[in-house]
Amino acid sequence: MPVATLDEAFCWEAIQKRDRGQDGLWFVGVVTTGVYCRPSCSSRHALRQNVRFFRTSQEAEREGLRPCLRCRPLEAASGTANADKMWELCRYIDSHSDSRVDLEELSARTGLSRFHLQRTFKAVVGVTPKQYADARRMAKLKRGLKRAKDVTEAVYDAGFGSSSRVYERADTRLGMTPNQYRRGGEGVRITYAAEETALGPMMIGATDRGICFLQFGESRNELVAALRKEYPKAQVEAMAEAMGEPGTQFRVWMEALRNHLAGQPGSAAHEIPLDIRATAFQMRVWNYLQTIPEGQVQSYREVASGIGRPSAVRAVARACATNTVAIVIPCHRVIRGTGELGGYRWGLARKRALIDLERRVV
């Protein structure tokens, strides 16, 4: 269908079919939610009177709409050819992670201006080229810290010009200093608290930066063992009642989780801060999972498409399976394309209960 002759009847039929072939050619806006989407968006269809069609994302944004966090319409708009260029660029950055790759060089390789490259790369990959390169170097550092003779060797092998630059990034990328990471979390203090819930015993563990562990189990002892296995050399201790402000914060987090599991709307469980270690891919998947609205589910394939990696269905499933923070990173909202629940590390009965609970609340 030519963009210049936008046919609303055709567009309406296309979104009913969730026609992926129309993605990037035009956009559908929903005035009641204030977002615009790609035609194939998996969100529940809005009423026809609340839907508007736009030839460009700029038209939609002039009407006060914002891009949908679920289907990420700007990624579709970047076009298949440009998307392929960006993933090829990722592979190039991966192969040159031990050296500095500047924007000028990347621009020359793609034939795109620096501004267009920066914008297109972020639309397709989700981060800027510099952020992607930093993440890849940090991932290489994490692997090297476990193999190298000392920290300095690992730092330089990963492509960092000096150890000071690594320590500048340690708080946000490793969750601890390189030496602490190398020693399996030695010197990191993790405090935990357990609570009985409708889904069985639940435990949260946290550093001074946020939650690093939130899991269900059959007993408190089992959960403590799981926490110690996850962080074998960290200082792990129970939250004392008289711990002042830290204890108060724990109680706030636990109250939010308790309210969520009790089916109370506006529990703010999704606002709990996290301190988790992950690869760039895992973090991309987990960030996307947090955009899936309560009461809704997506297939592993839809999540893979949503992060711009449609062929990475199995990798998405692995990322869900390695999630150590239940509820806040809602991997229970991902099911198989057949409609079956699929796996869940804390049991399918809990997965079904969480989905049913959220649907009742919504």
N, C-alpha and C positions, 0 to 999 in steps of 0.2 A: 504493500500500500504506500503510495507516495506521501511523504510527510506534508507536502504543500496542500494536499486535499484531505485533511484529517476528517474521517467519517466517524461520528460518535456512535452510530449503531454498530459499526464494525469494531470499534474500540471496546464497547461494552461487552460484545460477544467474546472478544479476545481475552478480557480479564476473567470472564466466567470460565473460560477454558484454561486460564493461566498459561497463555501461549508464550513460551520462552522466545519464540522467533521474533516477537515484537519488542523485546527488551532493548532499550537504548534508542529505539526509533521515536518513541513518545512516552509520556508519563501520565499516570493517573493520580489525581489529588483527591483527598477526602477532607472536606471542610470541617467535619465534626471532630476529627482527631488532629487536624492541622499538619498532616504529613502528605508527602507525595511519594509514589512507589513506582517500581517497574511493573509492567502488565502481569508478570507471572508471580507477583508477591503472594506468599502463602498465608497471609493474614486473612481473617474472616472477611468476606465480602461486605462492603457497606451498602446501604440503600441507594438506589439509583439517583434519588434527588439530592444526595449528599456528595455525589461524585462529579469531578471536573476532569477534562482532558487537556493536556498541554503538549505543544510541539517540542519545547525545550525545558530544561531544569530552571533556566533563568525566568521563564514565564511563570512557572509554579512558585518560585521564590518571591517574585514581585507581588504575588497574591498572598504573601505571608506564610506560605507552607515551608516545611523543613524536610530534608531527606529522611525516609524511613530507615530506622536502625536495623530492622530485620532484613529487608531485601537489598539495602544499599544501592539505590538506583543509579548513583553516579558511577559506580563500578561498571554497570552495564553500558552506560553512556560513553565510557572511555573507548569502547569498540574492541572487537576481538583482536584485530591486528596490533593495536597498541598494547593490549593486555599481554599478548604473546611476547612483544618486545620487552615488557617490564619483567616477565618471568625469566626471559633469557638474560636480562640484566642482573637479576638475582643470582643466577648461576655464575655469571661473570664475577660478581662481588664475592660469592662463596669461594671461587677458585683463587681470588686475590686477597683473602682475608688477612694475610700477613703483611700487606702493604697498604699505603694510603691511596684510596681511589677518590679523586675529587669530582665535583659536579661537572666541570668543564670536559673532562675525559668521557664521562658517561653521556653527556649531551652529544659529543662528537660521534660516539658509537651508535646512538639511536637516530641521529638526524633531527632531534627535537631541540627547541630552545631550552635554556636552563629552567626558565619559569614553567614552560609546558611540561618538561620532564618531571620537575618536582611535583607538580599538581597531579599528573597522570600516574606517576609511581605511587603516590599516597592513595589515590582513588582505587588502584588495583590491589596493591599489597597491604595497605592499611597504615603504613609508616613512611617516613621520608627515606631516601637512599642512605643518608647518614645514620639514621636510627637503625635501619636494617643492618648496615655494615657494623655498627657498634654491637648490635645484638649477636651477630655471627662471631665477632671477635670474642665477646664475653662467653658464648657457648664453647668456643675453642679453648678459652682459658679454663673454664670449669673442667673440661676433659683433661687438659694438661696438668692442672693442679694435683690430680690424682696419680699422674705418671712421672712428672719431672722430678729431678733431684732436689730442687728448691723452688721457691716462689718466683725468684728473679728469672730463672730459666723459662718457666711457664709463661710469665708476663711477656717476655720478648718473643717467644715462639708464637704467641697468639697475635702478634702484630702491634702491641702497645709500645709506644716510644719510651715510656718510663713507668716505673711502678707507681709514682704519685698519681698518674692519670687513672690507674685502676682503682686506687683507694678513694679517689673523688667520686667514682661511680658505684662503689661497693654498696652503699646504703640502699640504692634504688635497684640494682641489678642482681646482686648476690644475696641480699638480705643479711649479709655479714661480711667481714673482711676476707680477703683471699686466704690468709692463714687459717682462719676459723673454718672456712669451707673445706680447705685441704684436710683439716683434722676432723672432718665429719661433724661439724657444729660444736666442736669443743670450745667452751667458754661462753656459749650462747645460753641464756636463761629462758626456759619455757615454763610457764605456769599453766596448770590445768584445773578445770572444774567439771564435775559430772552432774547430770540431772536425769531423773526418770521422766520419760515422756510417753505419749500415746504410742510411739513407734519403738519403745524400748529405751534402754540406757543410751544417753547421748553425752559426748564429752567434747569440750573445746579446749584447745591449747593455744597459747598466745605468747609472743615476744612483746617487747615494748613498742613494736611497730604495728601490731595487729594480729589477727587470727592466723595461725599457721596449720591448724588441725581442727577439723570438725567432723566427727564420725559417729555412727551408730554401732552398737554391738550387743552382745548378749549379757555382758556383765561389766562392771566397773574395772575389774582386774584385767579383763580381756582388752579393754580400751587403753588402759595404762600401758600394757605390753605393746600394743600397736603403736602408741605414741613413741615409746622408747625405741622401738625398731625403726620407725621413720627417722628419728633423730638420735642415733645411738650414742653420740658423745656429748650431747647437750646436757646442761644442768636442768633436769626435769623435776618439778616439785608441785605439790598441790597448792591451790590458792587458799591462803589462810583467811579466816573471817575478818581479822583485824588488820587488813593490809592497806587501810586508808583509801586514797584515790584509785590505785590500781584495782582494788577489790570492788570499788563502786562501779568502775568501768566494766568489769567482768559481769557484775549483776545486771547492768544495762543491756549488755549483749545477750545474756542468757534470757532476760525478760523479753527481748525482741524475738528471739527464737521460740520461746515458749508461746508467745502470742501467735506467731506464725503457725505453729503446729496445732494451736487451738482454733485455727480458722478465723482469726480476727483480722479484718482488713487494715491496711496501713501499719503493719507491724514493724516496718523499717529494717527487716532482717537483711535486705539487699544493701543497706548502707553501712554494714559492719566492715571496718577496714581489714585488709588482708596483708599478710607477710608471707608470701609463698615463693618457692623457687620453681622455675619452669623454663622450657625452651621457648624460643620465639613463636614456634608453631603452637605449642600448648597454650601459651598466653593469648594468642589470637583466637583460638577456639574458645577458651574460657571467657574471654571478653565478649565474644559473640553470644555465648549461652546466656549471659546476663542481660542481653537485649530481648530475649524471648519473653513475651508477657506471661504473667501468671495465668494458669488455666489453659494455656495453649501448648502444643507440642510440635516438634519438627522431626523429620527423618534425618538420619546421618547424612544422606545425600543432600538434603536441603541445607544442612549446616555447612557441608563442604562447599556447596555453591555460594552460600552466603558469605563465606570468607574469601571467595575468589579462587578456590582450589577444587573444582568439581570432581577431579579424579582422585582426590585424597580421602575417599570415604572411610577406608580402613584406618588411616592415620587419625581421622576425627574420632572414630570409635575408640582407638587406643588413648587418645587425649581425654576422652570422657572416663575411661576406665582407670586412669591414673590420677584423677581428681581426688585430692585429700580433704577437700573442704565441701561437705554436703550443704545443700540448701542455698548457701550464699552463691556458690557456683552451681547453678541448677542443672546438672547433667541428667536429672530425672526427667527433664522436659524433652529428651531426645529418644526417639523410638525407631523401630525398623520401618522401612517403606511399606511393608505389608500391613502395618497397623499393630503388629505384635510389639510387646514391651521391649524386647531385646534384653541386654544384660544390665546389671546394676550391682556394684560391689557390695552394697549393704542389703541385698535381697530384693527380689521382684515384688514381694508383698509390700515392702516399704515404698517402692517406686510407684506402684498402683495407688497406694494410700495418699502419697504426696500429690499425685496428679488429680485424684478425685477431690482431695481437700481444696486445692487451688481452684478447681472448677466450681465448687460449691460457693467459695468466697466471691469469685468473679460474678 
